[in-house]
Amino acid sequence: MSKRLPPLNALRVFDAAARHLSFTKAAEELFVTQAAVSHQIKSLEDFLGLKLFRRRNRSLLLTEEGQSYYLDIKEIFSAINEATRKLQARSAKGALTVSLLPSFAIQWLVPPPLQL
């Protein structure tokens, strides 16, 4: 078994293409050309040594292996998104220090004295 991992970019392209079942829609989502999507899928298929998609007329279908791989990749990307969300939420709880001139603080932040 190879210890090399497929390129992350190829996995992102595969995820989008599998979700949309369209290289064109995947390209639009990722802001790349349809040819770039096709190239990334081809390189991933070459890396894995199997076909992930079946192209029929103008439609695109996942092969059995492609469907299985997509379900695994989808879970992995979901886990990465969740880990990133948690990390960002933790780091957002820090203290905020605001510095300002005393004259501004007296004018705008300190309540006026009570009138008796």
C-alpha positions in Angstrom: 0.0 0.0 0.0 1.3 3.4 -1.0 2.0 5.9 1.8 1.7 8.8 -0.6 -1.5 10.7 -0.4 -3.3 12.2 -3.5 -3.0 15.9 -3.9 -5.5 17.9 -1.8 -6.5 20.0 -4.7 -7.5 16.9 -6.8 -9.6 15.7 -3.8 -11.3 19.1 -3.6 -12.1 19.0 -7.3 -13.3 15.4 -7.0 -15.6 16.3 -4.1 -17.2 19.2 -6.1 -17.5 17.1 -9.3 -19.1 14.2 -7.4 -21.6 16.5 -5.6 -22.7 18.2 -8.8 -22.2 15.2 -11.1 -20.9 17.9 -13.5 -17.4 19.1 -14.4 -18.8 22.4 -15.5 -20.6 23.1 -12.2 -17.6 22.0 -10.2 -15.5 24.4 -12.3 -17.9 27.2 -11.6 -17.9 26.5 -7.8 -14.1 26.3 -7.7 -13.5 29.3 -10.1 -11.4 27.2 -12.5 -12.0 26.1 -16.1 -13.8 22.9 -17.0 -10.5 21.7 -18.5 -8.7 22.2 -15.2 -11.4 20.0 -13.5 -11.1 17.4 -16.1 -7.3 17.4 -15.8 -7.4 17.1 -11.9 -9.9 14.2 -12.2 -7.7 12.4 -14.7 -4.7 12.8 -12.5 -6.6 11.5 -9.5 -7.8 8.5 -11.5 -4.3 7.9 -12.6 -3.0 8.2 -9.1 -5.6 5.7 -7.8 -5.4 3.4 -10.8 -9.2 3.3 -11.4 -12.0 5.3 -12.9 -14.1 7.4 -10.6 -16.6 8.6 -13.1 -18.5 7.0 -16.0 -19.1 9.5 -18.8 -22.2 8.7 -20.8 -23.3 11.0 -23.6 -23.6 14.3 -21.9 -24.1 12.9 -18.4 -21.6 12.1 -15.6 -22.1 9.2 -13.2 -19.9 8.0 -10.3 -18.6 4.5 -10.7 -19.1 2.1 -7.7 -15.6 2.9 -6.6 -16.1 6.6 -7.2 -19.3 6.6 -5.0 -17.6 4.8 -2.2 -14.6 7.1 -2.4 -16.9 10.2 -2.5 -18.7 9.1 0.7 -15.3 8.8 2.5 -13.9 12.1 1.1 -17.1 13.9 2.0 -16.8 12.8 5.7 -13.1 13.8 5.8 -13.9 17.3 4.4 -16.8 17.6 6.9 -14.4 16.7 9.7 -11.8 19.3 8.5 -14.5 22.0 8.3 -15.7 21.1 11.9 -12.2 21.1 13.3 -11.5 24.5 11.6 -14.8 25.9 13.0 -14.0 24.8 16.5 -10.5 26.2 16.3 -11.7 29.6 15.1 -14.4 29.7 17.7 -11.8 29.1 20.5 -9.4 31.7 19.2 -12.3 34.3 18.9 -12.8 34.2 22.7 -9.8 36.4 23.4 -9.9 39.7 25.2 -10.2 42.9 23.2 -8.2 45.9 24.4 -9.3 49.3 23.3 -7.0 52.3 23.7 -8.3 55.9 23.4 -7.6 59.4 24.5 -8.8 60.3 28.0 -10.7 63.3 26.6 -12.7 61.0 24.3 -13.4 58.6 27.1 -14.7 61.4 29.4 -16.9 62.8 26.5 -18.3 59.5 25.2 -17.9 56.7 27.7 -18.1 58.0 31.2 -21.7 58.7 32.3 -22.4 62.3 33.3 -22.6 63.1 37.0 -26.1 62.9 38.6 -27.8 66.3 39.0 -29.2 66.8 42.5 
